[in-house]
Amino acid sequence: MAQIELEHIERIFRLGDSEVHALRDVSLRIEAGEYLAVMGPSGSGKSTLLNLLGLLDRPNAGHYRLEGRDVTTLSADEQARVRSARIGFVFQSFHLVPRLSAAENIGLPLMLAGVAPAERAQRVAQALADFGLEQRAGHRPEELSGGQRQRVAIARATIMRPAMLLADEPTGNLDRSTGQEVTALLEALNAGGTTLIVVTHDPVMGARARRRVLMEDGAIRRDEAVAPAAP
């Protein structure tokens, strides 16, 4: 069974008397564990598609099934529960809470989900170790490098063990070397079974994905398998 199925998705934004068709008749099937890059020029619908996949927005028409469940019919509270348990997000701008330490940022989803303090501490400690952040546990975001902030963001995004990780330009604010490090972390998570969907303008990162979806004017223009790039 496909993890993700989009059927004839339409997303229309109304601006005054005009309508903007952000997504036009988008149908897409993504199997569990795939590594997919969504590419295209600005305004092509990439971010709108990512927001819909992440249950941050609703379509005007069509159906979205996640792990066999039609999530377009769920209430806002039900969607929030699915989002918390099954979907992780990594953004270009990190979106860390400035007043919280690295450890506290990583543990935030666990706290919001009501995970007991003892288990929360254990899982955060493991995440800090997994992402090489033990020496930065007590540091606030302003005291971290860009690469360290993105590692904290990825640790936070995956602490709930989501089935799907959505990454919006995850290397956009990083230098090339740090970007390669972050890409390797994301690919390691994918190798462990997490479905990885990356929105990127970077052709190098796009070529690393096993599948590439090219968007234009809100529609999917090409959907192609990609030969794995050399490490």
VENSULGI-V842320 format. One record per pair of residues at least 24 apart in sequence whose C-alpha atoms are under 8 Angstrom apart, sorted by the first residue. I is the first residue (numbers start at 0). GAP is how many residues later the second one is. Records with the same first field share a line. If there is no record, write none. Layout:
BEGIN
I->GAP ; GAP
END
This chain:
BEGIN
0->30 ; 66 ; 67
1->27 ; 28 ; 29 ; 30 ; 65 ; 66
2->26 ; 27 ; 28 ; 29 ; 62 ; 63 ; 64 ; 65
3->24 ; 25 ; 26 ; 27 ; 28 ; 60 ; 61 ; 62 ; 63 ; 64
4->24 ; 25 ; 58 ; 59 ; 60 ; 61
5->56 ; 57 ; 58 ; 59
6->55 ; 56 ; 57
7->53 ; 54 ; 55
8->50 ; 51 ; 52 ; 53 ; 54 ; 55
9->49 ; 50 ; 51 ; 52
10->47 ; 48 ; 49 ; 50
11->47 ; 48
20->196 ; 197
21->26 ; 195 ; 196
22->25 ; 26 ; 194 ; 195 ; 196
23->193 ; 194 ; 195
24->37 ; 194
25->193 ; 194
30->164
31->131 ; 161 ; 162 ; 163
32->157 ; 158 ; 160 ; 161 ; 162 ; 163
33->156 ; 160 ; 161 ; 162 ; 163 ; 176 ; 177
34->155 ; 160 ; 161 ; 162 ; 163 ; 174 ; 175 ; 176
35->160 ; 161 ; 162 ; 173 ; 174 ; 175 ; 176 ; 177
36->160 ; 161 ; 162 ; 163 ; 168 ; 169 ; 172 ; 173 ; 174 ; 175 ; 176
37->159 ; 160 ; 161 ; 162 ; 168 ; 174 ; 175 ; 176 ; 177
38->160 ; 161 ; 162 ; 167 ; 173 ; 174 ; 175 ; 176
39->161 ; 174 ; 175 ; 176
40->160 ; 174 ; 175
42->173 ; 174 ; 175
43->171 ; 172 ; 173 ; 174 ; 175
44->170 ; 171 ; 172 ; 173 ; 174
45->153 ; 169 ; 172
46->121 ; 152
49->116 ; 118 ; 149
53->29 ; 33 ; 35 ; 112
54->24 ; 25 ; 28
83->25 ; 29 ; 76
84->75 ; 76 ; 77
85->74 ; 75 ; 76 ; 77 ; 78
86->75 ; 76 ; 77 ; 78 ; 79
87->69 ; 70 ; 72 ; 74 ; 76 ; 77 ; 78
88->65 ; 68 ; 76 ; 77 ; 78 ; 79
89->60 ; 63 ; 64 ; 67 ; 75 ; 76 ; 77 ; 78 ; 80
90->62 ; 76 ; 77 ; 78 ; 79
91->76 ; 77 ; 78 ; 79 ; 80 ; 81
92->80
93->55 ; 56 ; 59
94->58
95->45 ; 53 ; 57
96->44
97->42 ; 43 ; 44
98->41 ; 42
99->40 ; 41
100->36 ; 37 ; 38 ; 39 ; 40
101->34 ; 35 ; 36 ; 37 ; 38 ; 39 ; 50
102->25 ; 34 ; 35
104->47 ; 48 ; 51
105->46 ; 47 ; 49 ; 50 ; 51 ; 53
106->49 ; 52
107->48
108->47 ; 50 ; 51
109->49 ; 50
122->36
123->35
126->28 ; 32
127->27
130->24
145->27 ; 28
146->27 ; 31 ; 32 ; 35
149->32
150->31
153->32
161->32
162->30 ; 31 ; 32
163->30 ; 31 ; 32 ; 33
164->29 ; 30 ; 31 ; 32
165->30 ; 31 ; 32 ; 33
166->29 ; 30 ; 31 ; 32
167->30 ; 31 ; 32
168->29 ; 30 ; 31 ; 32
169->28 ; 30
END
